[in-house]
Amino acid sequence: MSETGKSLKDIRKRRGLSQAELSRASGVSLSTIRKLEQGERESARLETLRKLAATLRVPTMRLSSGPNGEGPVVGTVERWEAVRHALERPPIDSELSDEAPTVEGVRQAFEKAEPLFQKSQYARLAVVLPPLLRDAEALGDEGRPIRVRLLQLAGLLMVQTRQFDTAEVALSRALDDATDRLEGAATIHTQCWLLLRQGQLEAALDLAVRWADETEPRMSRATPSELSAWGLMLLNVTAAAVRNSQPGQAADALRLAKSAAVALGREYKSETDAIRAFGPMTVHLKRTENAGVVDRPDVVLNLAERVPVSAMPPSSNRNRYELDIADALVRTGRYADGFGTLADIQRAAPEWLPNQTYARTVLQRIVEGRRTLTPEMRQMATAIHLEI
């Protein structure tokens, strides 16, 4: 029997519940519970473990047998080989351009690459990033600020594409080069997300709480950069806590993040963070995400009515928001609308969607809820690597 199955059985019995009673209370199938407890399954999806843990009143990680992050999809390793090479190996003279790079030149090249990330244009980024990383490395100490931001961007891309070991390399290098807590916080934000994607909820929560304490400013004289760094770290706290079945801590962190966003009064992007902004919109997106995690599709759809997708610029945050909406539509039986939302995401971010396990989960629910599948549904299943 796996550690997950053993823990589930022990805790269930201590709670005085039968397998059937736990199934009814949690919404997890009786078959899944039996297979876990009998050792026929080593573990389950994080979503399933969270439902069981919430019912049994224990943290989700009490039922986890360890990190379980899904790896990269087919073709990812080959596409990003040059980026991994640039991150993991020191540059050699033959790889550098004939002309020595300049800080201004690297900065301009980086600014041109940022929109590619916002629009999730991975194929172009895979070509642009390797020479940019090598040039930033060649600048030495003079290029440290731009190199930190580049490493943050590369680390985030590696997390998005589920290349976790390489992400760790990029983020560790960015943290080593950081010279103050705000630069460090921007990297730690992605480190928390890396841990979440690997299913290491308690580690992500501990890291986020520690850095939220580290970055908490005096509200009476806080700068926008300080408010943004603290607010983003609080969003990491709420994301980890809600998944680890700690609703009180999740709610407290979200409330504090909202206060930071209100103090800012707008979406603000700090110079120390290569990618993210923070403000009222960002808090709204996280609140919507949390509602989806705890199986409240009605709340997700209610929140979505307040802030339409069209009000947001293209970004991975917007894509994730639409995935939450698609999932809520499907959970409430609106399969055609849910698929339509998935199709909208695919049109806007065709390279981003295949890397999302969440997208496969949503489409799988559509497959299970319909008697017949349209050709478009089958095409999407192929595109996002869902076997049907």
N, C-alpha and C positions, 0 to 999 in steps of 0.2 A: 504494500500500500504506500502511495506517495505521501509526502509530508502534508500536502493539501488535503488529501482524503482523510488522513489520520486526525488532523486538526479539526476538520469539519465534523467528523463523527464524534470526537470527544466533546466539542463545544455544544453540538446539538443535543447530545445526551445530558450534559449538565444543565441545559435549558429545559429539559423535560419534554422535548419535541420529538415526534416521530418523523420519519422522512417525508411522509405525505403531508404532515402539518407544516413542516418547513417549506415544502414545495408550494403549498397554498399561500402561505404568508409572504414568501419572497417573490413568487412569480417565476421561479426557476423550475424547469421540468423535473418531475420525479425521476425520470430516466437519467438525467444528468447527475443528480444527487447520488443516485445509486451507483453509477459508474465511477464517480469520484471516490466514494467511500469503499468500494470494492476493489479499487486499484485498476480498473479498466481504463481510466483516464488519469494522466499524471497531473493535469491542472485544467484550468478553464480560462476563458477570456476574462480580462480584468473587469469588464462590465458585469459578468456573471458573479464573480467573486464579491464585487461591491454589493450586489443585491443580497447575497447570502449573509455577508458580514453585517450589513445594515439591519437585517432581520434578527440576527443573533446578538446584536449590540456589541460588536467588537470591531477594531480597526481592520480594514481590508487586508492589510499585510499579515494579519494573524492567520489568514487562510492561504497565503501565497507561498509557493515553494522556492521563490527567488525571482531574479530578473527574467522576464519572458518577452522582451521586445522582439517583434517580428523584424526580420532582416530586410535588406533591399530587394526590390522586384527585379525580374530578369532584365538584363542589359544595363543596370545601373553601375555595376562595378566597372565595366568596360568604359562607359561614358565618362566617368570621373577619374580615370586612371591618372591623367596628367595633373589634375588638381591634387590628388593624394601624393603624387611624386613631389610636387612643389611644397606641400606641407610637411612631409615626413623626412625629406632629404635636404641637406644644406645645398645651396646653389653652387655650381662650379662654373669656371670662366666660360666654358664652351656653351653654356646655356644662357648666358647673358647677351644682350644686344651689343652691337659694335660700339654704340655711343653710350656713355655712362648715363644712367637715369638721373633725373632731377626731381626734387621734391614737388615742384609745381607740375611737372609732367605726370608724375604718378598720381597726384591729387586730381588732376583733370581727367585722367583715365578712370580713376575710381568713381568720380561723379557721373561719368557716362555709364558705368556699370550698374549703379544703384537702381535706375529704372528697370533694368533687366530683372533684378531681383523682385522688385515690387510687382512685376507682371509675371513672375515665375517662368521666365524664359531660360530654362535650364540648359538647353543645347548651346545657346550663345554664351552663357556664363561658363560652361565647361571649357570653352575655347579662350575666353577673355581672361579668366582668373589665373591660370598658371604663369604667364609672363608677368602679370601684374604683381603676383605674390613674390616672384623672384626679383623684380625691380625694387619692390619695397624692402626686401631683405638686403639688397645691395646698398641701400641708402644708409645703413647702419643706424647710429643713434639719431641722426638728423631725421630719419624717416619713421621714428618710433610711433608718433601719433597716428599717422595714416596706416601704418602696419597693424596697429592694434585694431583699427576699424575693419581693415581687410580680413584679419583673422577672425573677428567676430562674424563677419558676413560668411566667410568660408565655413566656420563652425556651424552656423545656423543652416546653411545649405546641406551640410553633411547630416545634421539631425533630420531635416525635412526628408532627405532621401534615405534615411535609416542606415547610414554608414557610421555606426556609433563609435567604433574605435578611432576612426579618422577624425570624427567630431571632437573626441577627447583630446587628440593631439592639437588641433587648432585652438580649442578653448584654453587648454593649458598654456600654450604659447602666448595667447592674448592676455591671460591673467598675469603671466610672468612679466610681460612688458608694461602692464598698467602701472601708473605712477600715483594714482589717488583712488579713493574709495568709489567715486562715481564711475570712473573707467572700469574698475573691477566689478561694480554692480551690473554694468551692461553685459559683461561676459557671464557673470553668475546667473543672470536671467536665463540665458540660453542653456547653461549647465543644469539648471532646475528642469527645464523642458526636456533635456536629454534624459535625465533620471526618470521623469514621468513616462516618456516613451518606452523606456526599458522596464517599466513596471516597478521601479524602486520608489514607492510612494513615501515611505518614512524617511529615506535619505533625502528626497526632494523637499519634504516638509521641514526637516531639520535645517537644511541648508538655507531655505527661503526665510525661515524664522530668524536664523542667526543674522542674515544679511539685512532683513527688515529692521532689526534692532540696530544694526551698524549704520544704516543709512537714514534712520528716522531724524528729521530735522526739527529745529524749533520753528513751529508754525508761524510765529510772529515775525520772523525774519528769514524765512526759507526762500531760497532762490527757485526759479522754475525748474532748473536742472535737478536740484535736490528733491523737490516735490515729485518730479517725474520718476527719478530713480527709486524713491521710497514707494510710490504708488505701484510701479511695475513689480517690485519685490512682494508687495502685499497681494498682488494678483497671483503670484506664484504660490503664496501661502494658501490662498483660497482654493486654487486649482488642485493642489496636493491634498488638502484637508477634505474637500468634498469627495474626492475619489477614495480616500482612506476612511470613509464613513465617520468623519468628525465634523458634523454639521455646525456645531456651535462655533468652533474655531474658524470654519469657512465663512460663516456669516459675519463674525467679528472683523476678519481681515477684509472682507468686501466692503463693510461699512467704513472702515478706515481709508480704504482706497478711494471710496466715493468722496470722503472729506478732502483728500488730497486733490482729486479731480475738480471739485467745486472751488477749491482755493486757486487752482490754475485757471479755471473758467474756459478752457479751450484745449484742443489737442496740441501738445507741445512735443517737439523732437529735440532732444539734447544733442549737443555736439559730441558728447562722449559715447553716444550710442549710434552705431552705423545704420540702424534699420528702424527701430521702433519709435513710435510716438506714444504718449500717454495723455489721457484726459477723459472727459465725460463719456465720449463715444466708446473708448476702450473699456471702461468699466461696464457700460451697457452690454458690450459683446461678451464679457466674462460672466456677467449675471445670466445672460441667455444660455451660455455654455453650461454653467452650473445647473440650471434648470433641466437641461437635457440629460446631464449625468445622473440626476436623481429621479429620472423617469417622470418628468412633469411636462409632457408635450403641450398641454394646454397653456402653461405659463410661457413656454418658448414662443408659441404662436401669438400670444397676447403681447409679449415684448416686441416681437417682430413687427407688429402693426404700428408700434410707436416710432420705430426707426426703419424705414424701408431700405433695402439693399442699395437702391439707386442713389441713396444719400452718401454712400461711401466710395472712396477711390479704390481702384484695383489693388489688392494686396492679399497675402495669405490669411490675414485676419478676416477680411471680407469673405474669402472662400470658405473659411471655417464657419463663419456665421451662417452662410447659405447651407452648409452641410447640416448644421443644427436645425435649420428650418425644414430641410428636406426630410430629416429623420423624424421630426415632430409631425409632419404631414403624413408620413407613412404609418407612424404609430397610431394615428387617429383614423386610419383607413382610407386616406386620400392618396391612393397609390399613384394615380395619373399625375396629380399635382406634385407629389414628391419626386417622381421621375422627371417631370418637367424642370424642377429646380436643379436636379443633378445634371440634366442636359445643359442648363444655363452655365453651371460651373465648368463643365467640360469644354464648352465653347470659349469661355473666358480664360481658362487655365488648363489647357489639355496636357501640359507636362507636369502640373502639380497634382492633379487628381489621382493618377495611378499610384502615387506614393502613399495614399491615405487608406489605412485599414478601415477607418470609419466609413469611407465611401463604399467599400466592399460590403460592410455590414448593412448599410442602408439598402443597397441594391439587393442583397440577399433577402432582406425582409420583403422587398417588393416581389421577388421571385416566389417566395413562400406564400405570399398573400394573393397571388393571381393564378387563375387557372391556365391562362395562356400568356406567352411572352411575345411582344412585338419584335420585329427585326431590329428596331432601334435599341431595344433592351439587350438583345443578344450582342449587338455590336459594342455597346458600352461595357458589357461583361468582359468581352475580349480585351477592350482597351484598358480596363482597370485591373485585369488579371484575376477575375472571379470565375471559377469553374462552375458551370451549371449543367 
